[in-house]
Amino acid sequence: SKWATFPFAVAIDGVFYQALFFYEFVLNMIGFVILAILFLKTNKSGYVTSAYLIYYGIVRTILEPLRAEKYILKLAGLPISQVCSIIMIVGGVAMLVYTIYKTKKSKEVGYEQKVKK
């Protein structure tokens, strides 16, 4: 039966393929839970946004090489989706560093204002 291995693999014309859509769904649901907890703990959108960019970039970087070669779009020999994923990870890390710096700076300013009073 073509459904015997679902959701881990799907048979198309007698050939089995990994169900990357299912893997991505599961990983995205895990990511949603992580992001929701992070939001509730920090209540700062900068942290959540940067965590999303890093997490989803990692998920796509891991899953894209598993895709069938004929479905991978390339530009100058590089898989476009992996390049975009790496840009997301780098952007997420940069945003996280900026958010941490900005949060630290605002706490220092808040501390200085309390000391002056």
N, C-alpha and C positions, 0 to 999 in steps of 0.2 A: 504494500500500500504506500502511496506517495505521502501519506500523512503520518506514517509510522515514526519518523524521526523528527517531526515538527515538535517544538519550535526551534530545535538546534540545527536542522538542515531541511531544505526544501527540494523536492524532486521536480525538475523542469525538463520535459522531453526525455525522461529516463536518466538524467544526469543530476546528481546531488550537489547542491550548493549550500554553503554555510548561510544561516539565516541572520545576516548582519543587521537587518532591520530589528530583529528581536534582541540581539545583543545590545544594540544601541539603545533600544527602548529600556531595557533593564538598567543599563548604566546611567541613562538619563534620569530614571526614577530614583536611583541611588543618589545621583547628583542633586536632584530636587530636595531630597530629605536633608542632605548635608547643607545645602544652601539655606533651607528653611531654618534649620537649627542655628546656623551661623547668624542669620538675620535676627533671630530671637535672642541670641546671646550678645551680639554686638550692637544691633539696631543701627548700623551704619551701612548705607548703600554702597559706599566705596569698597568696603571689604567684600560684600556679597557679589558685586559686579566683577571685581578682579578675580575672585574665587571662581565665578562662572566661566570667565574667559580662560583661565588656567585649566580648570577641570574639563571643559568641553573640548578645548584644544588638545589635551592629552587623550581623551576618548577618541577623537577623530584621527589623531596620529597613530594610535594603536590599531584602529579598525580598518583604515584605508588600505594598508598593504594586504589585507585579507580579501579585498575585493578582486573580482576577476579582472585581469589585465585590460580586457576590451572596454571596461566601464570606467577606467581611470583616465581622466582628462589631463593632458600634459601641456606644459608651455616651456619651451626650451629644454625639453627632456625631463623636467621636474613635475611631479604630480601637483596639480594646482591645489587640491584639497589639503595636502600635507603642508604646502607653503603657507596657505591661509591659516592652518592650525598652528604652525610655528609662530606666525605673526600674532595670533590670538594669545598664545602662551607668553610671548615676550611682552605684548601690550598689557596683559593681565599682571605680570610681575612688575612692570613699570608702574601701573596704576596702584598696585598694592604698596609698593615702596613710597609713592607719593602720598597715599592715604595715611600710612603710618607716620610719615614725616609731618603731614599736616595736622594729624591728631596730636602728635607729640608737641608740636609748636603751639597749638591752641591750648593745651594743658599748661605749658610753660607760661603763656600770656595770662591765662586764668590764675595761675599761682602768683605771678607778679602783681596782678591787680588785687588779689586778696591780701598780700603782704603790705601793699601801699595803704590800704584802708586801715 
